[in-house]
C-alpha cells in the first residue's frame, strides 16, 4: 500500500470518528498548560491532572511562580516523576516568563524552547494546542504509532525525523488534530508491549498488522475475531 493511501485512510477514519480531539491535560489558560506539559514528561496525564489543581491554586500566575524557590514548589509535585528537576524547571520558567516575556507564554517554538524544561516536543504541544499551529509534537506514542502504521519510513530514527515526515504528508489544517489522534491511539489501542490489534479500527492499512498477521483478514468491522 502506498504511503499516500495510508494517510488518506487515517484521515478518513479519524475525521469521521474523532473530528475534534483534545489534550487530556486539564488547564484553563496557556500558563497552566505549559506547566502541565512540563510536568507530563515521562509521566501520565492522569497523574499530572491529580497534582495541578493545588499547584495552580498556589501559583496562579507567572509572578507567583517567579517568586517561589524550587523547594517551595517541590511539595506540590512530589508524586510526579523527577520532581526535583521539574521543581527547578518550574521555578525558572516562572522567572523567565516574567523577566523576558512580560508574563506571557510565547507563541513560537523558537522562543518557547528557551524556557527551562521546555524542549521541542513541549513547545510543539503549546503552539499546536493553544494557537492551532501546524506543529507535530512527537512523543513515544506518536513515534511508535506512526512507525507501526507505516506513515513514516523505517529510516526515521529520531523524533525530529518523524515530525518532519508527518508534517510533510498531512494537510496543514489537520496537523494539530493528527497529533492528538496518534497520541490517543497509542495510549489506548496501539500500546507499546502488546498492541490491541483485536480492537483496532486501523488494521486494514497498518503495516505492523499486515506484516505480523498476514493470514488474518479483516472482518467487515476491521476487527480481529469479529
FENPEQUI-V298844 format. One record per pair of residues at least 6 apart in sequence whose C-alpha atoms are under 7 Angstrom apart, sorted by sequence separation. I is the first residue (numbers start at 1). GAP is how many residues later the second one is. D is the distance in whole Angstrom. If there is no record, write none. Layout:
i=I gap=GAP d=D
i=I gap=GAP d=D
This chain:
i=27 gap=6 d=5
i=59 gap=6 d=5
i=77 gap=6 d=6
i=97 gap=6 d=5
i=106 gap=6 d=6
i=112 gap=6 d=7
i=113 gap=6 d=5
i=127 gap=6 d=6
i=128 gap=6 d=6
i=146 gap=6 d=6
i=156 gap=6 d=6
i=189 gap=6 d=6
i=190 gap=6 d=6
i=197 gap=6 d=7
i=203 gap=6 d=6
i=218 gap=6 d=6
i=97 gap=7 d=6
i=113 gap=7 d=6
i=128 gap=7 d=5
i=189 gap=7 d=5
i=219 gap=7 d=6
i=40 gap=8 d=6
i=97 gap=8 d=7
i=127 gap=8 d=7
i=167 gap=8 d=6
i=39 gap=9 d=7
i=74 gap=9 d=6
i=74 gap=10 d=7
i=113 gap=10 d=6
i=152 gap=10 d=6
i=25 gap=11 d=7
i=109 gap=11 d=7
i=112 gap=11 d=6
i=124 gap=11 d=5
i=189 gap=11 d=6
i=36 gap=12 d=7
i=124 gap=12 d=6
i=125 gap=12 d=6
i=74 gap=13 d=5
i=124 gap=13 d=5
i=152 gap=13 d=6
i=73 gap=14 d=6
i=109 gap=14 d=5
i=152 gap=14 d=7
i=204 gap=14 d=7
i=109 gap=15 d=6
i=36 gap=16 d=7
i=121 gap=16 d=5
i=143 gap=16 d=7
i=70 gap=17 d=5
i=121 gap=17 d=6
i=70 gap=18 d=5
i=121 gap=18 d=7
i=204 gap=18 d=6
i=96 gap=19 d=7
i=108 gap=19 d=7
i=143 gap=19 d=7
i=203 gap=19 d=6
i=25 gap=20 d=6
i=107 gap=20 d=6
i=24 gap=21 d=6
i=55 gap=21 d=6
i=70 gap=21 d=6
i=138 gap=21 d=6
i=201 gap=21 d=5
i=54 gap=22 d=7
i=69 gap=22 d=6
i=93 gap=22 d=6
i=201 gap=22 d=6
i=26 gap=23 d=6
i=68 gap=23 d=6
i=93 gap=23 d=5
i=200 gap=23 d=6
i=25 gap=24 d=6
i=32 gap=24 d=7
i=92 gap=24 d=6
i=199 gap=24 d=6
i=51 gap=25 d=7
i=66 gap=25 d=6
i=138 gap=25 d=6
i=198 gap=25 d=5
i=51 gap=26 d=6
i=65 gap=26 d=6
i=198 gap=26 d=4
i=89 gap=27 d=5
i=136 gap=27 d=6
i=66 gap=28 d=4
i=89 gap=28 d=5
i=65 gap=29 d=5
i=66 gap=29 d=4
i=63 gap=31 d=7
i=136 gap=31 d=7
i=48 gap=32 d=7
i=62 gap=32 d=5
i=62 gap=35 d=6
i=63 gap=35 d=6
i=62 gap=36 d=6
i=43 gap=37 d=7
i=145 gap=37 d=6
i=43 gap=38 d=6
i=134 gap=38 d=5
i=42 gap=39 d=7
i=134 gap=39 d=7
i=136 gap=39 d=6
i=135 gap=40 d=6
i=136 gap=40 d=7
i=142 gap=40 d=5
i=62 gap=41 d=6
i=134 gap=41 d=5
i=135 gap=41 d=6
i=141 gap=41 d=7
i=142 gap=41 d=5
i=145 gap=41 d=6
i=134 gap=42 d=6
i=137 gap=42 d=7
i=141 gap=42 d=5
i=133 gap=43 d=7
i=136 gap=43 d=6
i=132 gap=44 d=6
i=142 gap=44 d=7
i=141 gap=45 d=5
i=145 gap=45 d=7
i=141 gap=46 d=7
i=39 gap=47 d=7
i=128 gap=48 d=5
i=35 gap=55 d=7
i=150 gap=56 d=7
i=149 gap=57 d=4
i=150 gap=57 d=5
i=148 gap=58 d=7
i=149 gap=58 d=5
i=148 gap=59 d=6
i=149 gap=59 d=6
i=148 gap=60 d=5
i=31 gap=74 d=6
i=30 gap=75 d=6
i=38 gap=79 d=6
i=38 gap=80 d=7
i=38 gap=84 d=7
i=37 gap=85 d=6
i=34 gap=92 d=7
i=30 gap=100 d=7
i=7 gap=144 d=7
i=6 gap=145 d=7
i=3 gap=148 d=6
i=21 gap=156 d=6
i=23 gap=157 d=7
i=22 gap=158 d=6
i=21 gap=159 d=6
i=21 gap=160 d=7
i=6 gap=199 d=6
